[in-house]
Amino acid sequence: MNATKIAQNVQSTLERYLDDYFPLLSIVQKIDAHGGKVFLVGGAVRDLLLEIEIKDLDIEVHGIPLDDLQAILKQFGNVILVGKVFGVLRIKGLDVDWSIPRKDFAGRKPEVVTDPFMDLKEAFLRRDLTINAMGINLVTYELIDPFGGYNDLKNKILRAPDKNKFLEDPLRFYRVMQFIGRFEMFPDEQLNKICSDMDISNVSVERVEVEFDKLMLKSKKPSLGIRWLKDIARLSDVLPELYNIVDIPQESSWHPEGEVFEHTMQCLDAAAVMEYDNDEDKLKVMYATLCHDLGKVETTENIGGQWKSIGHSKEGVKLSKNMLSRITKRKDLRDAVSKLVRYHMSPVQLVAANSKPSAYKRLAKKLAPDATLELLAKVSLADKRGRNPVKGMPLTKNFPAIDKFLSNARAAKVEKVPESPVLLGRDLMDMVEPGPKMGELLKRAYEIQIEQGIKDKEKLKEIVLQGGEPAD
């Protein structure tokens, strides 16, 4: 097996990183002393060579049986059997997977065969892509690259080490999709052919969700992964609702970028590079942006010589829920996205109408508890930025209407949460029994509070109990 010394700067980066995983290097030395060879493998090698942050450490040990490896690891802490049948061990408190080489066989109950003395090339053959089928010897710092993964990294090519092995796990189809978006690499002709023909019908929603989330959270240009689905004629299989907006026309004066699919892809890339407080917020905005114009397939028509999509935001609610059911089982996420889709045009509309603070408060209440005006502003901004006549890239400028919407929302103090109701159930307990009537009174009190700005609890109580309107 050919081995090449990694560059000194790469080695220095790796050594600094490994120092943070004490006592990892002592364990490596102990294994080496017992005749084992220790390799960093998988995504960590890829990310190191790409000079991006390493998240997970997978270490494969060759040359010693699993029981011997376990005995060595026990000298450094309590050993957890993550999956002894897969040859995977962990030391409690050390976020590293230790394994021995294995072969995976396809099937509903796949057989796994571990072999500590397996040839390196054979061991790496089970990996999905050549860029993930490399290893670094943690004693000699040599790169083991049996399938040319390093050159593929440099040339931005995705290739399968082995066609038949790739086909054994249909989840790899979705991994290719998210790698395209994350790394802006593209499959070779053979891999495109494999993916265009392979059966992906039995991949669970839970596993699909992991790959879509990575596409949405880790990509600067997630549209590349979605466009690839379209290019290999699989978009209709994976996301039929999205496929249906391909070639739906838009009025050029409003949408110089062209049809709805192109617009959506530009919007998605615009949303991907915005700043977010957390991943959960980003997922809501990303999926809402992906879904925001699905309703145009139902509503687009030519009226008086112009393409219009009246009511598309409302029609998009059901379609967005249907599409997201193919990606996630999370009801809270689907609910948040459907609300953002329903009201994605509201920011511009409220500003154009010079709406009062009460309008912002009502909208914040409609979005709660799943979404916020702040997230809605991001979806609206992405919608505006996805209108570049230069295909394949969004605009980057800001829009005064969105800035004004956010400013008004902040002035009303409802950009992140709706206004809290002043009058609560406990305030009416002495006069009204819990039930529908109390619910109606509280709802009415909240409406008066928002519309009239009345925040005096006793005043609100008096008004709703008397069934009247607030005095002028």
HUDAGI-V544531 format. One record per residue. D_LAST is the distance of its C-alpha to the last C-alpha in Angstrom with 1 decimal. Layout:
d_last->{D_LAST	D_LAST}
This chain:
d_last->{87.7	87.0	84.9	83.5	82.5	78.8	77.9	78.0	74.3	73.3	75.6	74.0	70.5	71.6	73.4	70.4	68.3	70.8	71.0	67.4	68.8	71.1	73.7	73.9	76.7	78.8	78.5	79.5	82.6	83.5	83.3	85.4	88.0	88.3	89.0	85.6	83.9	80.2	78.0	74.3	73.3	70.6	67.3	67.8	70.9	69.0	66.1	68.5	70.3	67.1	66.1	62.8	61.7	63.7	61.7	64.2	67.8	70.3	73.9	76.8	80.1	83.4	86.8	86.1	85.3	81.9	83.3	84.7	81.4	79.6	82.2	81.6	77.9	78.2	79.8	76.4	74.0	73.1	73.5	71.1	72.4	69.6	71.8	75.5	76.4	74.9	76.6	73.4	73.2	70.8	71.1	68.3	66.1	67.5	65.4	68.4	70.0	73.8	75.7	79.1	79.8	79.2	79.4	76.7	77.6	75.4	74.5	71.9	73.5	74.7	77.9	77.9	81.2	81.3	84.3	84.5	87.4	85.8	86.4	83.6	83.3	83.1	80.6	78.3	78.8	76.2	73.4	71.0	71.4	74.0	71.4	71.0	74.7	75.8	76.7	77.4	80.2	78.8	82.2	83.6	80.2	81.7	79.6	80.8	79.7	81.8	79.8	78.8	75.2	75.2	76.2	73.6	70.9	72.1	72.2	68.9	70.6	69.8	72.9	74.0	77.0	78.1	76.9	77.8	76.2	73.0	72.8	73.2	69.6	67.1	64.3	66.1	64.8	61.2	62.6	64.0	60.6	58.9	61.9	61.6	58.0	58.5	61.8	61.8	65.2	66.5	68.8	72.3	73.5	74.9	71.8	69.7	72.1	72.0	68.2	68.0	70.3	69.6	68.1	64.7	63.6	64.1	62.2	59.5	55.9	55.9	58.7	57.1	53.9	55.7	57.2	54.0	52.1	54.8	54.6	50.8	50.9	54.2	54.5	53.6	54.3	53.7	53.9	57.6	58.0	55.9	57.8	61.0	60.1	59.7	62.9	65.0	63.5	61.8	58.1	58.1	59.6	57.3	53.9	54.2	50.5	50.9	54.2	52.5	50.5	53.7	54.2	50.8	50.1	47.2	46.3	48.3	45.7	43.3	46.1	49.2	50.6	51.3	50.9	48.5	51.0	51.8	48.1	47.6	50.6	49.4	46.0	47.7	49.7	46.7	44.9	48.1	48.3	44.7	44.1	42.7	42.0	44.3	46.3	43.9	41.2	43.9	45.0	41.6	41.2	44.8	44.8	41.4	42.9	46.0	44.1	41.2	42.8	44.8	42.6	44.0	47.2	45.3	43.1	45.1	46.2	47.2	44.7	45.8	48.2	45.9	45.7	42.3	41.2	37.9	36.4	39.1	36.8	35.9	39.6	40.6	39.1	41.9	44.6	43.7	43.9	47.2	48.6	47.6	49.2	52.5	51.8	50.0	49.5	46.4	43.5	41.0	42.3	42.2	38.6	37.6	39.5	38.2	34.5	35.5	37.3	34.4	32.0	34.5	33.2	29.5	29.9	31.1	28.6	25.6	26.9	27.9	24.4	22.9	20.7	17.8	18.5	16.9	19.8	22.3	21.0	21.3	24.8	25.9	25.1	27.1	30.0	30.1	32.4	35.1	34.1	31.8	30.2	33.1	35.6	33.9	34.1	37.9	38.4	36.6	38.7	41.9	41.0	40.8	44.0	46.0	46.6	49.8	52.3	54.9	55.5	55.4	53.2	49.5	47.8	47.0	44.4	40.8	38.0	35.1	32.7	33.5	33.4	29.9	28.8	30.2	28.7	25.1	25.8	27.1	24.1	21.9	24.6	25.4	28.7	30.8	28.7	25.4	22.6	23.4	21.3	19.9	20.3	23.9	26.1	27.6	24.3	24.3	28.1	28.1	26.0	26.7	30.0	30.5	30.6	28.7	25.9	25.2	25.4	22.8	20.4	21.0	20.7	17.3	16.2	17.7	15.9	12.4	13.9	15.3	12.7	9.6	12.1	11.5	15.0	15.0	17.4	16.8	13.0	13.9	16.7	14.9	12.5	15.5	17.9	16.0	15.6	12.0	9.0	6.5	3.8	0.0}
